[in-house]
Amino acid sequence: MKINIPQQYFSKLMRAVVEFEMIEDGDHILIGVSGGKDSIFLCYALAILRERLRKDFRLSALTINPMFPDTPFDTARIRTFLAGLEIPYDVIDVDIAGAIEAQGGKTPCYTCAFFRRGAMNRYAKEHGMNKIAYAHHNDDAVETFLMSLLYSGQLTTFTPVTYLDRTDLKVIRPLIYFRESETRAAVRYHGFAPVPSPCPHDGHTIRQEVKELIARLSPEIPDLYEHLASGMRESALGELWPATKTRDEMKETYLRYMGKSAAAHADSRKK
């Protein structure tokens, strides 16, 4: 298969790989493949890097079948496509559908992500791989950043490279500088029609709501997306309140304000 992408796409890919030092000699990278536009483009992009970089590294790919009973998941087209890229491919079944059902109505995305990550990590370790590549793009990072603020009160998102100390694996995200519109447009370069997601919750998630919120506010705040993307950088931190103090930490100050010593306060509580 002849593979190529426009120079602007290759430049974004190289910016991520170089800035965050994602690939080294001797790496064996396991690609998480769902069959959607993002993960298929990631396979294509990494195959191009395998040709062009002066790095000796290997690629393999894995699909997790979540076993949703009413939505069959046909991976045959994925296998054929990856064979053309000379990327070894495997599919394993993980009963994510059953795990979600056992949660009794709790948010399905967390359960799904937890079991997928666990299965990917185990597979990588069992097959001697040292890195896992996921197809998260820039929109994913921005949406995660806003979701974290709105739903957990934290300024956080996933990082381009994440070291997993429990498994001694590194997670890399080479598409981190691509907008989702670019991965959607990339289908015309690799010629693969995405495989529909078997997840019955697809399009009905908190992430989808946040995606739509950004789209809805963007006409009113033209620089909204760019500001959110800039806000993910450590250099963006300005003046923030100090961390909340515990009762014990505040006790000494409280007693000083009340003109009491710690011993006098303790005695008064005994009476």
C-alpha positions in Angstrom: 0.0 0.0 0.0 1.4 3.4 -1.0 1.0 5.7 2.0 1.3 9.5 2.3 -0.3 12.5 4.0 -0.1 16.3 3.3 2.9 18.1 4.6 0.8 20.1 7.1 -0.4 16.8 8.6 3.1 15.3 8.7 4.3 18.5 10.4 1.7 18.2 13.2 2.5 14.6 13.7 6.2 15.3 13.9 5.7 18.3 16.3 4.0 15.9 18.8 6.6 13.1 18.4 9.6 15.5 18.7 8.2 17.9 21.4 7.2 15.0 23.7 9.9 12.5 22.6 7.3 9.8 21.9 9.3 7.3 19.9 12.8 5.8 20.5 14.9 3.0 19.1 13.7 -0.4 20.2 10.2 0.6 21.0 7.4 -1.9 20.4 4.2 0.2 20.2 0.8 -1.3 20.6 -1.9 0.8 18.9 -5.4 0.8 20.4 -7.8 0.4 17.4 -11.5 0.9 17.6 -12.1 1.0 13.9 -13.2 4.6 14.0 -11.7 7.5 12.1 -9.2 8.5 14.7 -7.6 5.1 15.5 -7.4 4.1 11.8 -5.7 7.4 11.0 -3.3 6.8 13.9 -2.3 3.5 12.4 -1.8 5.1 9.0 0.2 7.9 10.5 2.5 5.7 12.6 3.1 3.5 9.5 4.3 6.6 7.7 6.6 7.4 10.7 8.0 3.9 10.6 9.0 4.6 7.0 10.4 8.1 7.5 12.0 8.3 11.0 15.5 7.2 11.6 14.3 5.1 14.5 14.1 1.3 14.7 10.7 0.6 16.2 7.9 -1.9 15.8 4.1 -1.6 15.6 1.3 -3.9 16.5 -2.5 -3.2 16.9 -5.2 -4.5 19.2 -9.0 -4.1 19.1 -11.0 -4.7 22.3 -14.4 -6.2 21.4 -16.7 -4.9 24.2 -19.3 -7.7 23.5 -22.5 -5.6 23.2 -25.0 -8.3 22.3 -27.3 -6.3 20.0 -24.6 -4.5 18.0 -22.2 -7.0 16.3 -18.7 -5.7 15.8 -17.2 -6.7 12.4 -13.4 -6.3 12.5 -12.6 -8.0 9.2 -12.2 -4.7 7.3 -9.8 -3.5 10.0 -7.7 -6.6 9.7 -7.5 -6.3 5.9 -6.5 -2.6 6.1 -3.8 -3.2 8.7 -2.4 -6.1 6.7 -1.9 -3.6 3.9 0.1 -1.4 6.3 2.1 -4.5 7.5 0.9 -4.0 11.1 0.2 -7.2 13.1 -3.3 -7.2 14.4 -5.3 -9.0 17.1 -8.8 -8.9 18.6 -9.7 -9.9 22.1 -13.1 -10.1 23.8 -13.7 -8.2 27.0 -17.1 -8.3 28.6 -17.4 -4.5 29.0 -21.1 -4.7 28.2 -21.6 -7.1 31.2 -19.5 -4.8 33.4 -21.6 -1.8 32.5 -24.8 -3.6 33.2 -23.5 -4.7 36.6 -22.9 -1.1 37.5 -26.6 -0.5 37.7 -27.0 2.7 35.7 -23.8 4.4 36.6 -21.8 6.4 34.0 -20.9 3.7 31.4 -17.9 5.6 29.9 -15.8 5.3 33.1 -16.4 1.6 33.3 -15.7 1.1 29.6 -12.4 3.1 29.8 -11.3 1.3 33.0 -11.7 -2.2 31.5 -10.3 -1.2 28.1 -7.2 0.3 29.6 -6.7 -2.8 31.8 -7.0 -5.1 28.9 -4.6 -3.0 26.7 -2.0 -2.9 29.5 -2.2 -6.6 30.2 -1.8 -7.4 26.5 1.1 -5.1 26.1 3.0 -6.6 29.0 2.2 -10.2 28.0 3.6 -9.5 24.5 6.7 -7.6 25.4 5.5 -4.2 24.3 6.7 -1.1 26.1 4.4 1.6 24.7 0.7 2.0 23.9 -0.5 4.6 21.4 -4.0 6.0 21.6 -5.7 8.2 19.0 -6.7 11.1 21.3 -6.7 14.4 19.3 -6.7 18.0 20.4 -10.5 18.2 20.7 -10.4 15.2 23.1 -7.9 17.0 25.3 -9.8 20.3 25.4 -13.1 18.5 26.1 -11.5 16.6 28.9 -10.1 19.8 30.4 -13.5 21.5 30.4 -15.3 18.3 31.7 -12.8 18.1 34.6 -13.5 21.7 35.6 -17.3 21.4 35.2 -17.8 18.0 36.8 -14.9 17.6 39.3 -13.7 21.1 40.0 -10.2 20.3 38.8 -7.9 21.9 36.2 -6.6 18.7 34.5 -6.6 16.7 31.3 -4.6 13.8 29.9 -1.0 14.4 28.9 0.6 13.7 25.5 2.9 11.1 27.2 1.9 9.3 30.4 4.1 6.9 32.3 2.3 4.1 34.0 4.5 3.2 37.0 2.5 0.1 38.0 3.1 -1.5 34.6 6.2 0.3 33.5 4.4 1.2 30.2 4.3 4.6 28.5 1.1 5.8 26.8 1.7 8.1 23.8 -0.8 10.2 21.9 0.8 11.2 18.5 -2.4 12.9 17.2 -2.5 15.4 20.1 -2.1 18.4 17.7 -4.7 17.4 15.3 -8.2 18.8 15.4 -11.1 16.3 15.0 -12.1 17.9 11.7 -8.6 16.9 10.4 -8.8 13.3 11.5 -12.3 13.2 9.9 -10.9 14.6 6.6 -8.0 12.1 6.7 -10.2 9.3 5.4 -9.6 10.5 1.9 -5.8 9.8 2.3 -6.1 6.3 3.8 -9.3 5.3 2.0 -10.9 3.4 4.9 -14.5 3.9 5.8 -14.7 3.9 9.6 -16.4 0.9 11.3 -19.5 2.0 13.3 -19.0 2.0 17.0 -20.8 -1.0 18.6 -21.4 1.1 21.8 -25.1 1.8 22.4 -24.2 4.8 24.5 -22.2 6.4 21.6 -23.4 10.0 21.2 -25.2 10.1 24.5 -22.4 10.9 26.9 -21.2 13.7 29.0 -18.3 14.2 26.5 -20.9 14.7 23.8 -22.7 17.3 25.9 -19.4 19.2 26.4 -18.6 18.9 22.7 -21.9 20.5 21.9 -21.5 23.1 24.6 -18.2 24.3 23.0 -19.8 24.3 19.6 -22.8 26.3 20.9 -20.7 28.9 22.7 -18.0 29.3 20.0 -20.0 31.7 17.7 -20.5 34.0 20.7 -16.9 33.6 22.0 -14.8 33.2 18.8 -11.6 32.4 20.6 -13.2 30.0 23.1 -11.5 26.8 21.8 -8.1 28.5 21.5 -8.4 29.8 25.0 -9.3 26.4 26.4 -6.4 24.8 24.5 -4.0 27.4 25.9 -5.5 26.9 29.4 -4.2 23.3 29.4 -0.6 24.4 29.6 1.2 24.7 32.9 2.3 28.2 31.9 -1.3 29.3 31.8 -1.8 29.1 35.6 -2.3 32.6 37.0 -3.5 33.6 40.5 -5.4 30.8 42.1 -6.7 30.4 45.7 -4.5 28.4 48.0 -5.5 24.8 48.7 -8.3 24.4 51.3 -6.9 24.0 54.8 -8.0 21.2 57.1 -9.6 21.8 60.5 -6.3 20.9 62.2 -4.4 23.3 60.0 -6.8 26.1 60.8 -7.0 25.3 64.6 -3.8 27.1 65.6 -4.8 30.3 63.7 -8.4 30.1 65.1 -7.1 29.9 68.7 -4.7 32.9 68.0 -7.6 34.9 66.7 -9.7 34.0 69.8 -6.8 34.8 72.1 -6.6 31.3 73.5 -3.7 28.8 73.9 -4.0 25.3 72.7 -3.9 24.1 76.4 -6.6 26.5 77.5 -8.8 25.4 74.6 -8.3 21.7 75.5 -9.2 22.4 79.1 -12.4 24.3 78.2 -13.5 21.4 76.0 -13.1 18.9 79.0 -15.4 21.0 81.2 
